[in-house]
């Protein structure tokens, strides 16, 4: 992982709240985790906008082939 040393002014109350919610300790871990979570959230939002051009029937079949209702082989 590439690292960059930088100085930031961070709201102390916001940092404490983020640490509590994310279960992290210290500014570095908290900021890295928050950035990772933010990037993942945007990726998931973008994925929701993606058209996969599959029918409901195909989707239902895929869910049963690999999902929680798949038969054990």
Buried (B, 14 or more C-beta within 10 A) or exposed (E): EEEEEEEEEEEEEEBEEBBEEBEBEEBEEBBBBBEEEEEEEEEEEEEEEEEEEEEEEEEEEEEEEEEEEEEEE
